[in-house]
Amino acid sequence: MNRLAIKGQWTQLKGHAEEKWGELTDDDLDRIAGRRHVLVGKIRERYGRDLVSAEREVSEWLDAIGNGRSR
């Protein structure tokens, strides 16, 4: 899933993100607004991940979403 697709479909993806990263608040998800780099930053903040781990986690999640799988 590319950058534009994330931003354009964020309303639908928010629910999947909330399932995957339950520590993200509704306010966090609203602020992320489909911006991948903000999502990565929030995952780092909430879960204590390093940059590489957070980037990989988001990439794997987006690949799963793009292939019709969630989580």
C-alpha positions in Angstrom: 0.0 0.0 0.0 1.5 3.3 -1.0 1.7 6.6 0.8 -1.3 8.2 -1.0 -3.4 5.1 -0.4 -2.7 5.3 3.4 -3.7 8.9 3.6 -6.7 8.5 1.4 -8.0 5.4 3.3 -7.0 6.4 6.8 -10.6 6.5 8.0 -11.0 2.9 7.1 -7.5 1.9 8.3 -7.9 3.6 11.7 -9.9 0.6 13.0 -7.2 -1.8 11.9 -4.5 0.3 13.5 -6.5 0.5 16.7 -6.7 -3.3 16.8 -3.0 -3.7 16.1 -1.7 -1.0 18.4 -4.2 -0.8 21.2 -2.1 1.7 23.2 -2.7 4.3 20.5 -5.5 6.7 21.6 -8.3 8.0 19.4 -6.5 11.4 19.5 -3.3 9.7 18.4 -5.0 8.1 15.5 -6.7 11.4 14.5 -3.3 13.2 14.6 -1.7 10.5 12.5 -4.2 11.2 9.8 -2.7 8.6 7.4 0.9 10.0 7.7 3.2 7.0 7.9 6.1 8.8 9.6 3.7 10.1 12.4 2.4 6.5 12.9 6.0 5.2 13.2 6.8 8.0 15.7 3.7 7.2 17.8 4.6 3.5 17.9 8.1 4.3 19.0 6.7 6.6 21.7 4.0 4.2 23.0 5.8 0.9 22.7 9.5 1.9 23.1 10.5 0.5 19.7 13.6 1.7 17.8 13.2 3.3 14.4 14.0 0.2 12.4 11.6 -2.0 14.4 8.8 0.5 14.2 9.3 1.0 10.4 9.3 -2.8 9.9 6.2 -3.2 12.0 4.3 -0.6 10.0 5.5 -2.0 6.7 4.4 -5.5 7.6 1.0 -4.2 8.9 0.5 -2.3 5.6 1.5 -5.3 3.6 -1.0 -7.5 5.5 -3.8 -4.8 5.1 -3.0 -4.6 1.4 -3.3 -8.3 1.0 -6.7 -8.4 2.8 -5.4 -9.6 6.1 -5.6 -7.6 9.3 -3.3 -7.5 12.3 
